[in-house]
Amino acid sequence: MTPLTREDFRLRPADLADMPAVYRVCLKTGNAGQDATDREDDPDALGHMFIGPYLVLEPDFAFVLDGPNGVAGYVMGALDTPDFYLRMERDWLSRIRGRVRDPGDDESRWFGSDWVRRLIHRPPYLYPPALHPYPSHGHVDFLPEARGLGWGRLGFEHLMTALKDAGSPGMHLDVSPHNHSAIAFYRKLGFAPVISDELPSGGLTMARRF
Ligand SMILES: CC(C)(COP(=O)(O)OP(=O)(O)OC[C@H]1O[C@@H](n2cnc3c(N)ncnc32)[C@H](O)[C@@H]1OP(=O)(O)O)[C@@H](O)C(=O)NCCC(=O)NCCS
């Protein structure tokens, strides 16, 4: 890939050396798009669950946005969700679990990052039939300094093109129902909510065919 460059920013393929920086962006955007630092007692927990496996297991669909102050965001995806979840379990989470305490399923006793620690030990791996027309999925998170400049569209379209060129017919993504800004963004890119009893109530999954 020839890096996409505009003003002080540049989108390029991610590298394993980017791991600490993308974990930081994940934490700084992990509360429905806002900084989750004060909520989490383990700064790496969100990264372990939501971004590390993409960087390691799906390098062809992992991109970072460099800015004037270093990595300012990422766009990452998985081509084939069920295959990715198998590999995420076998080659990623099984190793991470050794370093992360399981807080158990009694939510009333959870604190700090326990909700993510529980996900690490009991991931939902959701891929019901309602999502089968959209077998890929992805994530995009930019620090505030990189937002509103058109990089979200550029980056996500770049990811969608890479997925489509690799044979995918469509993709889905999960977004917090409170993250109105991201929902508006995804709608602009052609995504629509998936309404289905097969998906957990209280969440929002959006999808589009390519
Ligand atoms: C959501 C996010 C990726 C969007 O990226 P961005 O670079 O700010 O968006 P862009 O500047 O490329 O905007 C793309 C389009 O979305 C629209 N858009 C972006 N934010 C919007 C908002 N809050 N309300 C309405 N439209 C919005 C833009 O108007 C633009 O429309 P156009 O291309 O038709 O002119 C970015 O703001 C972000 O990282 N937010 C915090 C993390 C987050 O919430 N991630 C998603 C988690 S699911």
The ligand as a Gaussian input file, in Angstrom:
#p B3LYP/6-31G(d) Opt

LIG

0 1
 C      -16.263000       8.197000      14.487000
 C      -14.968000       8.652000      13.836000
 C      -14.161000       7.428000      13.410000
 C      -15.300000       9.485000      12.593000
 O      -14.098000       9.855000      11.977000
 P      -13.879000      11.360000      11.473000
 O      -12.546000      11.425000      10.849000
 O      -14.145000      12.277000      12.606000
 O      -15.032000      11.491000      10.365000
 P      -14.902000      12.208000       8.939000
 O      -14.348000      13.588000       9.157000
 O      -14.179000      11.339000       7.982000
 O      -16.430000      12.297000       8.525000
 C      -16.997000      11.394000       7.585000
 C      -18.446000      11.725000       7.406000
 O      -19.148000      11.448000       8.625000
 C      -19.839000      12.623000       9.045000
 N      -19.745000      12.709000      10.491000
 C      -18.664000      12.505000      11.270000
 N      -18.970000      12.748000      12.559000
 C      -20.272000      13.139000      12.555000
 C      -21.161000      13.566000      13.575000
 N      -20.785000      13.642000      14.848000
 N      -22.438000      13.901000      13.217000
 C      -22.833000      13.853000      11.945000
 N      -22.015000      13.456000      10.921000
 C      -20.757000      13.118000      11.246000
 C      -19.083000      13.780000       8.419000
 O      -19.929000      14.916000       8.266000
 C      -18.647000      13.200000       7.101000
 O      -19.682000      13.268000       6.128000
 P      -19.316000      13.444000       4.570000
 O      -18.092000      12.613000       4.293000
 O      -20.511000      12.940000       3.861000
 O      -19.035000      14.906000       4.406000
 C      -14.094000       9.520000      14.788000
 O      -14.802000      10.707000      15.098000
 C      -13.708000       8.831000      16.066000
 O      -12.718000       8.109000      16.087000
 N      -14.453000       9.024000      17.160000
 C      -14.108000       8.499000      18.479000
 C      -14.000000       6.976000      18.507000
 C      -15.289000       6.317000      18.072000
 O      -16.375000       6.719000      18.454000
 N      -15.133000       5.245000      17.270000
 C      -16.239000       4.424000      16.839000
 C      -16.470000       3.359000      17.830000
 S      -17.717000       2.220000      17.278000

